[in-house]
Amino acid sequence: MNIVIRNLMGALLLVCAVCNVVAQNPKREFRGAWLHVIGQTQWQGKSTEQAKRYIEDQFQKLQDAGCNAVIFQVRPTADAVYRSEIEPWSAWLTGKRGKAPVPEWDPMEFAIEEAHKRGMEFHAWLNPYRVTSNAKEVLPANHLSKKEPYRFVKFNGQTFFDPAYKENRDHICKIVDDIVSRYDIDGIHIDDYFYPYPANGKKFQGDDASYSKFGNGMNRNDWRRHNVDLLIEELHSTIKSRKPWVRFGVSPFGIWRNKTSDSRGSSTSGLQNYDDLYADVLLWAKNGWIDYLAPQLYWTLDMKAAPSRHLAQWWNDNANGVDVYIGQDVQRTMNTPDPGNKDKNELDTKVRLSRTLPNVGGNVWWHGYWVTDNYKGVADSLALKYQSTIALPPVYGEARVKPASVKGLRLEQDDRKTYLVWDKANTGKMEKETDVVRYVVYQFFPVEKIDLDDSQTIISVTPENGVAVADAGDKIGGCTFVVTALDRMNRESDPVSIKVK
């Protein structure tokens, strides 16, 4: 929360109660946004400096709207929006596959720094199997699909890695291991593309050769699901063996199965993860292979074939012990009136619903550009109401473990500002999950009770060891400031406080 706004709220506390809606905003909530590169031609027309400024602008606007996590696409089509010795530079970044930006820079490295300096998480988003996005795309002669074509399948004019081949699973895991080992990311995120989506009324049927080679008489649909299961399990092992604190999340299509196909399914009548994409996401959660699910509930609340109101409840009830964050379509949400709530859009009902479901820990906005463009005022609504207070991301790992508390908390002043300062936490040469990576700063006015569960009192989440708490002339006498530390699992240390005389 902005310091000026916080001080204004302090004055209002003397004469009135804080708005009830603000008070209901939770202290812990995942507030993510997807920023895709594929199909976004604005990246190709920017110089290195322009692209950097663009990332800064997008991330700042997301933070201003109350988001605390960016899910940034770094591998759209077996390519790289980062420096890689394994796969070529992305054409979506430079206009041509394999062409490096000039002057060369590392967009993912820069984006991680920009997210972390704002106290936001960075989740690296990869598409595992897609190689081309359309039939017009021409791959270079030295591309792996040209040298070893048996490892690839084609469908609807696109090229994909064949999930049946261990070489392909190992290749995808090699990509992920490279990213996890070299970059200070908070999560690895994969989307909903497993086996290709049906197209033109036909399901994928391009794997006769690999089924003949590896099927061993197994039902073909079960065999396909098993192939995807093997990748998910291997990805989990790859991530956790390298950095156990890096979360592994999946954003599946919003329907697992329809009730007409399975009594455990949802009351829907749409495409199914299990039957059409061969993705048994509930199994992955049950087996502990993933840390969170972000199902894409891009439909309206009461759409007949796939009501997101019902599906949110269904995913909550079938979470199998992992966090669920609802993928919300910004445009459809803001375009659709909600007669039940007498609102001109569905935003209020969808956010409130997500907060009433015990296994749902937040929302992810699709896409982030609609938020940063303030489509139909969505950023204003988030900033002023639904995400007006700062939220900490959910806790992972053993909750009883805590990072070390801050030391040396003190106030320092110059002619212009008053600063709250503390000693920077020491970290060893080897990274570990209890390393302190961010600090949480709370401010309590003289009339306020010290309550660290009150999200309104958080004024900053920062990786730095100090924040400005007042401009010259501001009256903060009698205020109490509390600082805690967050580790890589978002666990919070015991508090340390100081009172201004």
CORMOBEL-V900258 format. One record per residue. N is the residue number from 1. RES is the residue in one letter. PHI is phi in whole degrees, 0 to 359 (none if undefined). D_CENTER is the distance of its C-alpha to the mean C-alpha in Angstrom with 1 decimal. Layout:
n->{N	N}
res->{RES	RES}
phi->{PHI	PHI}
d_center->{D_CENTER	D_CENTER}
This chain:
n->{1	2	3	4	5	6	7	8	9	10	11	12	13	14	15	16	17	18	19	20	21	22	23	24	25	26	27	28	29	30	31	32	33	34	35	36	37	38	39	40	41	42	43	44	45	46	47	48	49	50	51	52	53	54	55	56	57	58	59	60	61	62	63	64	65	66	67	68	69	70	71	72	73	74	75	76	77	78	79	80	81	82	83	84	85	86	87	88	89	90	91	92	93	94	95	96	97	98	99	100	101	102	103	104	105	106	107	108	109	110	111	112	113	114	115	116	117	118	119	120	121	122	123	124	125	126	127	128	129	130	131	132	133	134	135	136	137	138	139	140	141	142	143	144	145	146	147	148	149	150	151	152	153	154	155	156	157	158	159	160	161	162	163	164	165	166	167	168	169	170	171	172	173	174	175	176	177	178	179	180	181	182	183	184	185	186	187	188	189	190	191	192	193	194	195	196	197	198	199	200	201	202	203	204	205	206	207	208	209	210	211	212	213	214	215	216	217	218	219	220	221	222	223	224	225	226	227	228	229	230	231	232	233	234	235	236	237	238	239	240	241	242	243	244	245	246	247	248	249	250	251	252	253	254	255	256	257	258	259	260	261	262	263	264	265	266	267	268	269	270	271	272	273	274	275	276	277	278	279	280	281	282	283	284	285	286	287	288	289	290	291	292	293	294	295	296	297	298	299	300	301	302	303	304	305	306	307	308	309	310	311	312	313	314	315	316	317	318	319	320	321	322	323	324	325	326	327	328	329	330	331	332	333	334	335	336	337	338	339	340	341	342	343	344	345	346	347	348	349	350	351	352	353	354	355	356	357	358	359	360	361	362	363	364	365	366	367	368	369	370	371	372	373	374	375	376	377	378	379	380	381	382	383	384	385	386	387	388	389	390	391	392	393	394	395	396	397	398	399	400	401	402	403	404	405	406	407	408	409	410	411	412	413	414	415	416	417	418	419	420	421	422	423	424	425	426	427	428	429	430	431	432	433	434	435	436	437	438	439	440	441	442	443	444	445	446	447	448	449	450	451	452	453	454	455	456	457	458	459	460	461	462	463	464	465	466	467	468	469	470	471	472	473	474	475	476	477	478	479	480	481	482	483	484	485	486	487	488	489	490	491	492	493	494	495	496	497	498	499	500	501}
res->{M	N	I	V	I	R	N	L	M	G	A	L	L	L	V	C	A	V	C	N	V	V	A	Q	N	P	K	R	E	F	R	G	A	W	L	H	V	I	G	Q	T	Q	W	Q	G	K	S	T	E	Q	A	K	R	Y	I	E	D	Q	F	Q	K	L	Q	D	A	G	C	N	A	V	I	F	Q	V	R	P	T	A	D	A	V	Y	R	S	E	I	E	P	W	S	A	W	L	T	G	K	R	G	K	A	P	V	P	E	W	D	P	M	E	F	A	I	E	E	A	H	K	R	G	M	E	F	H	A	W	L	N	P	Y	R	V	T	S	N	A	K	E	V	L	P	A	N	H	L	S	K	K	E	P	Y	R	F	V	K	F	N	G	Q	T	F	F	D	P	A	Y	K	E	N	R	D	H	I	C	K	I	V	D	D	I	V	S	R	Y	D	I	D	G	I	H	I	D	D	Y	F	Y	P	Y	P	A	N	G	K	K	F	Q	G	D	D	A	S	Y	S	K	F	G	N	G	M	N	R	N	D	W	R	R	H	N	V	D	L	L	I	E	E	L	H	S	T	I	K	S	R	K	P	W	V	R	F	G	V	S	P	F	G	I	W	R	N	K	T	S	D	S	R	G	S	S	T	S	G	L	Q	N	Y	D	D	L	Y	A	D	V	L	L	W	A	K	N	G	W	I	D	Y	L	A	P	Q	L	Y	W	T	L	D	M	K	A	A	P	S	R	H	L	A	Q	W	W	N	D	N	A	N	G	V	D	V	Y	I	G	Q	D	V	Q	R	T	M	N	T	P	D	P	G	N	K	D	K	N	E	L	D	T	K	V	R	L	S	R	T	L	P	N	V	G	G	N	V	W	W	H	G	Y	W	V	T	D	N	Y	K	G	V	A	D	S	L	A	L	K	Y	Q	S	T	I	A	L	P	P	V	Y	G	E	A	R	V	K	P	A	S	V	K	G	L	R	L	E	Q	D	D	R	K	T	Y	L	V	W	D	K	A	N	T	G	K	M	E	K	E	T	D	V	V	R	Y	V	V	Y	Q	F	F	P	V	E	K	I	D	L	D	D	S	Q	T	I	I	S	V	T	P	E	N	G	V	A	V	A	D	A	G	D	K	I	G	G	C	T	F	V	V	T	A	L	D	R	M	N	R	E	S	D	P	V	S	I	K	V	K}
phi->{none	303	300	297	298	299	292	296	297	299	293	294	300	286	237	206	282	289	310	298	298	300	298	277	294	287	286	248	194	278	235	260	212	275	242	267	254	299	80	259	289	296	292	291	267	254	288	304	293	295	294	297	296	295	298	303	296	296	293	294	293	294	297	299	275	92	285	237	208	245	255	253	285	243	214	284	217	51	220	222	259	192	290	219	262	254	232	283	304	282	294	291	267	246	99	212	301	91	276	282	293	233	295	292	209	245	301	293	302	295	295	299	300	292	293	292	294	264	74	259	280	237	248	278	259	236	263	288	253	289	251	232	259	202	288	279	289	254	272	295	298	267	292	306	291	275	280	228	297	298	276	232	234	235	200	54	79	248	249	224	297	281	298	285	270	300	303	286	299	295	296	297	292	296	300	295	299	298	293	297	286	261	236	273	269	260	202	253	230	242	263	266	269	250	291	301	299	303	215	54	77	238	275	301	217	254	239	302	295	288	293	297	280	241	294	52	78	291	308	297	295	296	298	297	299	297	300	290	305	299	295	299	296	291	298	301	297	298	294	289	288	271	216	300	276	285	281	244	238	232	246	283	308	288	244	286	212	282	299	293	265	204	299	277	283	267	280	224	216	240	304	237	307	294	264	252	250	61	236	265	295	294	296	297	293	301	275	73	275	230	259	206	243	235	300	276	266	275	265	287	304	236	302	302	286	206	289	294	300	289	293	301	295	296	295	301	284	239	291	56	90	255	292	240	239	280	281	250	279	297	298	295	296	280	274	253	294	240	302	296	248	55	250	277	211	263	300	300	296	294	293	297	298	300	274	267	267	295	262	262	252	155	224	235	266	250	258	297	293	292	291	292	276	57	301	50	80	296	296	297	296	294	291	265	226	282	230	284	256	286	244	273	296	301	277	240	78	289	293	286	281	231	286	293	288	290	232	71	295	202	253	230	227	229	290	248	217	251	244	261	229	212	285	290	294	273	237	281	292	263	293	215	291	271	302	282	240	213	234	247	246	247	232	238	280	305	272	262	281	288	219	286	273	275	296	295	272	282	252	196	237	216	277	276	258	177	218	283	245	198	273	304	94	292	263	237	301	90	287	246	251	236	234	235	250	248	265	292	261	66	278	254	284	295	281	232	231	214	252	279	280}
d_center->{20.7	23.1	26.3	28.6	27.0	27.1	30.8	31.6	30.2	32.4	35.4	34.6	34.5	38.2	39.0	36.4	33.6	30.0	28.6	27.8	24.6	23.2	24.5	22.5	19.1	17.8	17.5	14.5	11.6	7.8	7.7	4.6	6.1	6.7	9.4	11.7	14.9	17.0	19.4	18.8	22.2	22.0	20.6	23.9	26.1	24.9	26.6	24.8	25.3	24.3	21.0	20.3	21.3	19.1	15.9	17.3	18.0	14.7	12.8	15.7	15.7	12.1	13.3	16.5	14.9	13.5	9.8	8.7	5.3	5.2	4.0	7.8	10.3	12.8	15.0	15.8	19.3	20.3	20.2	18.6	17.1	18.2	21.5	22.3	25.6	24.5	23.4	24.4	22.9	21.2	23.5	20.7	20.7	24.5	26.2	27.5	26.1	27.1	27.9	26.6	25.8	28.8	29.0	26.6	23.4	20.1	17.2	14.5	16.5	17.0	13.5	12.6	15.7	14.9	11.6	13.4	16.5	14.9	13.7	10.0	7.6	7.0	5.4	8.3	8.3	11.8	14.2	16.6	19.9	20.3	22.9	24.0	22.8	26.3	29.9	30.9	28.9	31.3	30.2	32.3	35.2	33.9	30.6	30.1	30.5	33.9	35.1	34.0	33.7	34.2	30.6	29.2	29.5	29.8	29.2	29.3	29.9	26.8	26.8	24.6	24.8	26.8	24.9	28.3	28.9	28.1	28.3	25.3	23.3	24.5	23.6	20.0	19.8	21.7	19.1	16.3	18.8	19.7	16.2	15.6	19.2	19.3	16.1	14.8	11.1	9.2	7.7	8.9	7.3	10.2	10.9	14.0	16.8	19.0	22.6	23.2	23.0	26.6	28.2	31.5	32.1	32.0	29.8	29.1	32.4	32.2	32.3	36.0	36.7	34.0	34.8	38.4	37.7	35.3	35.5	38.4	39.4	36.1	35.0	33.1	30.2	29.9	30.2	27.3	25.1	26.4	25.5	21.8	22.0	23.5	20.6	18.0	20.3	21.0	17.4	17.0	20.2	19.5	16.4	18.0	21.4	20.1	17.7	17.5	14.9	12.2	10.0	10.2	8.1	9.6	9.4	13.2	15.7	16.3	19.7	20.5	24.3	26.6	29.1	31.9	30.7	29.9	30.9	27.6	25.8	24.8	27.4	26.2	27.8	25.2	24.0	23.0	20.5	23.3	26.2	25.0	22.1	23.4	20.2	21.0	17.5	19.4	21.3	18.4	17.3	20.9	21.6	18.8	17.4	13.7	11.9	9.8	10.2	8.5	11.9	12.5	15.1	16.0	19.5	21.6	22.5	25.8	25.7	28.4	26.9	23.4	23.2	19.7	21.5	22.9	19.9	17.7	20.6	21.0	17.5	18.1	21.4	20.4	17.4	19.7	18.5	14.7	12.2	11.4	9.0	10.8	9.8	12.3	14.4	15.3	18.5	19.9	19.1	20.9	23.7	24.7	27.1	26.9	30.6	30.0	28.5	30.7	27.8	27.5	23.9	21.8	19.2	21.1	21.6	18.1	16.7	19.7	19.5	16.0	17.5	20.6	19.2	19.3	16.8	14.1	12.0	10.2	9.0	6.6	9.1	10.6	11.3	10.6	14.2	15.7	14.3	15.6	18.8	19.2	20.0	22.8	21.9	18.4	17.3	20.6	20.1	16.8	18.3	21.6	20.9	17.8	15.7	18.8	18.6	16.3	14.1	13.3	10.2	11.8	14.3	14.5	17.8	21.2	21.1	24.7	24.0	23.6	23.5	26.6	27.4	27.8	31.3	33.6	32.2	34.4	34.9	36.0	37.4	38.5	40.3	37.3	34.6	34.2	31.6	30.2	30.1	29.7	30.1	27.3	26.4	27.9	25.9	27.8	27.8	25.8	22.2	21.6	19.2	21.3	21.2	20.7	17.8	17.6	20.1	20.2	23.2	24.9	27.9	30.6	33.5	37.0	36.9	33.6	33.3	31.1	28.2	25.0	23.4	23.9	20.8	23.1	24.6	21.6	22.3	20.0	17.3	18.4	18.9	22.4	25.4	26.6	26.0	28.5	29.4	32.4	34.2	38.0	39.7	36.9	38.2	36.1	39.1	38.6	34.8	33.1	30.0	28.0	25.6	23.6	21.6	18.2	17.9	15.2	14.7	14.4	18.0	20.3	23.8	26.9	27.5	30.1	31.7	34.2	36.2	37.5	41.3}
